[in-house]
Amino acid sequence: MLAKIPSASVVGIDGYLATVEVDIRHGMPTIITVGLPDAAVKESKDRVESAMRNSGFSFPSDRITINYAPADVRKEGPAFDLPTALGLLAGSGQLEIDANLSQYAAIGELALDGSLRPVRGCLAAAMAVRAAGLKGFIVPAANGNEAGVVSGLEVIAVGSLTEAVGVLAGQLPADPVQVDLQQAFASSRHEDVDFAEVRGQEAAKRALTVAAGGGHNVLMVGPPGSGKTLLARRLPTILPPLSLEESLETTRIYSSVGLLKPGCSLLGARPFRSPHHTISHAGLVGGGSTPTPGEVSLAHHGVLFLDELPEFDKKTLEVLRQPLEDGHVTISRVQGTLTFPARMSLVAALNPCPCGYFGDPRHACRCTPRLIQSYMGRISGPLLDRIDIHIEVLSVPYRELRSKQEGLGSDEMRQSVTEARQRQQQRFKGASQTNASMSPRQVRAFCHLDEGGEVLLKQAIQELGLSARAHDKILRLARTIADLEGADNIQVHHLAEAIQYRRLDRNMFA
């Protein structure tokens, strides 16, 4: 007897509809799996058999053929366990599925006792099920809230194979998961850090405000303990709140790699990712035989912090060029090409020399000029050109460190950033674009300079030897600084501040 159970899976971060076809015929007991299953899918027959027997069902002792369609897409992971078991039960006559219930897809990993474990990519899979026009989606209980955010789809969360069979047989109520999107979104917004906790460093706070206001990348140079990491970790607190659309996109990425916490519906706070410097290029931008998202995609709509930048492998850093420029990562394999979103703010930090105290008046530097040059040479000019703001983070004096007066806090900084982003939204006619991503044509249209500004920019370009890319980045920075002040036109002092954020480009690394 032939049975077909709709299911779904994920390639990269995108879901697709699949079908588990089970054909049971009289003959020598054997199980044949086809449809490009990987090792985890092939092993499912053993998990499914134990789960069925331990749940009180009988496992058919006939010739069984299991096809995972579409046959030209490789099937990975244990998510097909539940639909395979349901197909075996339906094909052997132990479960009768009517026309209405055939509109329900199923997904889930089976334990040997018949209970269901959560699977990765459930959100993307639910989106694919809805797009296919099916009525409902049966998922493990731990994935219920995750899939429940997809409106227009009945999500049935079950804890075991027995419960899934009871729902399909009409013996248990099929109560859809109800998720209040606004409440789930609001409850997941939680910030436990604040810029008010950072003593001193008001100049660095100003630079990070500019970076957040226009979506610019930042490079911080300073001695150990000066507060670079402290500042970077607080940058997400001044970015505008995630929109619901941005939250869904970010949540989908985390779901596809299994990083979404059990019971979590949505990510309400902007992500902050801080990979170790030993990370591979595949771990940073994504990759693998079947490509999966890397850290730049996990930081989508958030912050990617690279501490001790020169310690990263130089080839690994070079793969950052495309995502920094384009806002996405394209990975090509024999099976096809996948594109992952990667529109994030890069914050990089490094010491001025290997010992960390070059230029520090309170510590003697032990590094030779050649050693310093070699250390800084690990960062290529093209990569440095793609970082908009370069700032020095100096050690905090004792009187500021012990001061009882709090500095600028995240709430006040976020207010300025939000107002600047609103001006950019009006400028770009509602598009979710920032000044940092302006095209050369937009730079010419929106970054006009007066006569004094033209003279100042010409002097800066000639004296600092900046590239054409740096020229455009200065204008984008000046536009953001003007937006923070609420100014319609770029004035000379806006341009001067933007230029001084590029001084380290040549002074420190020449």
PyMOL commands that set and color helices and strands:
alter all, ss='L'
color gray80, all
select helices_A, chain A and resi 39-42+44-54+81-91+101-103+122-131+141-148+161-168+181-187+195-197+202-214+228-233+235-238+244-256+281-285+295-298+309-311+314-318+321-326+369-376+381-385+398-401+410-427+435-437+440-446+451-464+468-485+492-500+504-507
alter helices_A, ss='H'
color red, helices_A
select strands_A, chain A and resi 2-11+14-25+30-34+63-69+104-106+109-110+116-117+136-140+154-158+218-221+272-273+286-287+292-293+303-306+328-333+336-341+345-350+389-392
alter strands_A, ss='S'
color yellow, strands_A
deselect
rebuild
show_as cartoon
